């Protein structure tokens, strides 16, 4: 977990220092804010891996701060742990409905808080790793390792063939026009006339053997990765 950055949003200085001390002791790096406004300002400038958020904050409370973060597409994926003295069931329900990943009531155990944070970050890491792996029939594409495996054997692709295959499988079942593929894979403007895309599709199918049939030709439009794959 070392290296993960945590933003602590807490206006009670002793509690903020206690949380910061224990998290840094566990290997995290920490930023602190005393208000929702300050937290938003920090998030606009720096990337964080998780937010610890008090509810009873001055001006913008924790609920509103959570709402603002979750409505921002740049920030919405950051896990939020509510750490608050408000322990009523209705408060917990509101927190979870707004997108909080966990809700811890004060007084709290610093060790329990640390363990819960580690668990949330572990689940997030596993989820992100799964997103980087695509499977279809006997084919596995691992984005993080830049590998394509077919029947347990690696298929060697050029950089462009790999990018093309990834683009198609990420949009499985949806037709991709030649123009859009040229723009996104080769960065070539749509008005450039070229058969490059067709040549690469042909080579890609050959390298994928029987799995090559998963790349379908949509006559007069472009290509589609079969939804059945």
Phi, psi and omega in degrees: 000346183306135178104340177294136182256128182247134174259120179258116181252099188206126182270353176270107188301313179302320180292317178302316180293322179296314180296315181299315181301312183290324179289320177294325176296329180275000175105003179272158169256147188230145170241151180232149176218149182254002180207163177297321180298316180294323179298316179297320179298317179296316182295334177290337186250334186227146178274137176230159182261342180196152180238130171259122192232119173283153179271315184276080179250156178291149179062267179273116182284177184296324178298313180293322178297316178300316180299315180297320180293315183289338178275348179269116183302330181288335189245347191301336183275354181287125179296143179236130175248118175282127178234106193207161176276349181279099187254009179293150182301321181298324179293320179296317180299315179300315180302313180291324179295330179280351176114007179296144181270337179204162184219114182241130184263136175282147355290152187228164176266118178305325180293318179296319178301314180299316180295321179294320178297316178300320180295318180296315181292327178294315179296321180295319180296317179297318179298318179293323179294321178296321179298335182273001180238124179242138179233147177204120181055241181260015187253136175231129179244118181253105183294316184296327180262356179055050182228148173239123182244128178233119182053044176070009178241141181285136175259122182275117179241154172287168180302316181291323178296320179295313179299320181294315180297317179298315181299320181290315184286331176295335181243040182310132178088351181250135181288133177247120180290158177300319181299315181293322178293320178298319181291318187275327182267318183255354183059033178259134180300148185297338183275003177276127180272121180201152176255016182306317183300317182294321179296317180291322177298317180299313180295321181296316178299319180297317181291331182273355178058229182298331180289346179297338180292345178292338177270107185265143175268126175255101189309129177079357182237297183171228185224160180214138173275125187305133179289342180278347182283000000 
